Protein backbone atom coordinates (compact mmCIF):
# COMPACT_ATOMS: atom_id res chain seq x y z
CA UNK A 1 0.00 0.00 0.00
CA UNK A 2 1.09 3.57 -0.52
CA UNK A 3 2.88 5.56 2.11
CA UNK A 4 0.33 8.31 2.84
CA UNK A 5 3.11 10.83 3.51
CA UNK A 6 4.29 10.53 -0.10
CA UNK A 7 0.94 11.22 -1.82
CA UNK A 8 0.24 14.92 -1.39
CA UNK A 9 -1.62 15.84 -4.58
CA UNK A 10 -3.76 14.36 -7.33
CA UNK A 11 -0.83 13.99 -9.74
CA UNK A 12 1.03 11.81 -7.27
CA UNK A 13 -2.10 9.76 -6.61
CA UNK A 14 -2.64 9.27 -10.34
CA UNK A 15 0.98 8.20 -10.80
CA UNK A 16 0.68 5.71 -7.95
CA UNK A 17 -2.63 4.33 -9.24
CA UNK A 18 -1.07 3.70 -12.66
CA UNK A 19 1.35 1.29 -10.99
CA UNK A 20 -1.48 -0.61 -9.28
CA UNK A 21 -3.89 -3.26 -10.47
CA UNK A 22 -7.09 -1.86 -12.01
CA UNK A 23 -9.09 -3.35 -9.14
CA UNK A 24 -7.34 -1.02 -6.68
CA UNK A 25 -8.45 2.07 -8.63
CA UNK A 26 -11.98 0.74 -8.84
CA UNK A 27 -12.09 -0.05 -5.13
CA UNK A 28 -10.91 3.46 -4.27
CA UNK A 29 -13.57 4.93 -6.58
CA UNK A 30 -16.25 2.80 -4.94
CA UNK A 31 -15.20 3.85 -1.44
CA UNK A 32 -15.08 7.53 -2.43
CA UNK A 33 -18.56 7.25 -3.90
CA UNK A 34 -19.89 5.57 -0.76
CA UNK A 35 -18.39 8.33 1.39
CA UNK A 36 -20.34 10.96 -0.54
CA UNK A 37 -23.74 9.44 0.23
CA UNK A 38 -24.25 10.95 3.71
CA UNK A 39 -23.72 14.44 2.30
CA UNK A 40 -26.07 13.77 -0.60
CA UNK A 41 -28.70 12.45 1.79
CA UNK A 42 -28.37 15.58 3.93
CA UNK A 43 -29.21 17.85 0.97
CA UNK A 44 -31.87 15.64 -0.61
CA UNK A 45 -34.64 18.05 0.41
CA UNK A 46 -32.86 21.22 -0.79
CA UNK A 47 -32.46 23.05 -4.08
CA UNK A 48 -28.82 23.54 -5.12
CA UNK A 49 -28.09 25.71 -8.18
CA UNK A 50 -31.63 25.06 -9.48
CA UNK A 51 -31.16 21.30 -9.11
CA UNK A 52 -33.32 19.37 -6.68
CA UNK A 53 -31.33 17.61 -4.00
CA UNK A 54 -33.32 14.45 -4.69
CA UNK A 55 -31.95 14.43 -8.25
CA UNK A 56 -28.41 14.78 -6.91
CA UNK A 57 -29.05 11.94 -4.48
CA UNK A 58 -30.34 9.70 -7.27
CA UNK A 59 -27.33 10.50 -9.44
CA UNK A 60 -25.04 9.75 -6.50
CA UNK A 61 -26.77 6.44 -5.85
CA UNK A 62 -26.35 5.49 -9.51
CA UNK A 63 -22.66 6.40 -9.42
CA UNK A 64 -22.22 4.38 -6.23
CA UNK A 65 -23.93 1.35 -7.77
CA UNK A 66 -21.80 1.55 -10.91
CA UNK A 67 -18.50 2.12 -9.09
CA UNK A 68 -19.25 -0.62 -6.58
CA UNK A 69 -20.11 -3.09 -9.31
CA UNK A 70 -17.08 -2.07 -11.36
CA UNK A 71 -14.82 -2.97 -8.45
CA UNK A 72 -16.12 -6.54 -8.44
CA UNK A 73 -17.47 -7.34 -11.91
CA UNK A 74 -15.60 -8.09 -15.13
CA UNK A 75 -15.77 -5.39 -17.82
CA UNK A 76 -18.38 -7.06 -20.12
CA UNK A 77 -20.93 -7.08 -17.30
CA UNK A 78 -20.59 -3.32 -16.81
CA UNK A 79 -22.85 -2.50 -19.78
CA UNK A 80 -25.72 -4.40 -18.14
CA UNK A 81 -25.03 -2.84 -14.75
CA UNK A 82 -24.91 0.67 -16.19
CA UNK A 83 -28.18 0.06 -18.05
CA UNK A 84 -29.80 -1.23 -14.86
CA UNK A 85 -28.64 1.84 -12.93
CA UNK A 86 -30.25 4.13 -15.48
PyMOL commands that set and color helices and strands:
alter all, ss='L'
color gray80, all
select helices_A, chain A and resi 4-6+10-18+22-42+53-70+75-85
alter helices_A, ss='H'
color red, helices_A
select strands_A, chain A and resi 47-48+51-52
alter strands_A, ss='S'
color yellow, strands_A
deselect
rebuild
show_as cartoon
